[in-house]
Amino acid sequence: MKELVTYLAQALVDHPDEVRVSQVEGEKSIILELRVAPSDMGKVIGRQGRVAKALRAVVKAAAPRGDKVVHLEIVG
């Protein structure tokens, strides 16, 4: 899952070497934290959050069916 988000984010930004994805696991959820260069935040979020919504939809669709829910957070 982490690799998928990294791949997608690197394709969107101007500085792909600064893309970082960390995974935090809880009892009922997995949180993926996406960090990019400050100048690339707009590209990852998109107009009115459309790119961010699309990334979250892909993560939700690719998540394994189970008892844990996967969330994507874009951290500044």
C-alpha angles and dihedrals in degrees: 000000000000091000092052093054091045092051094048094046093048090054091055104046137071093226106046092167090067095056112115127179121188127185124218116188124203132175096273104012146044117215119201112199114203118201123185136166113288091244090056098051092095092053093052094045097040129192110329088350096293096138091046090050090049092050090050091049091052091048091049092049093047095046115111114254107251144100095298124083119213120220128186118212123186107214122198 
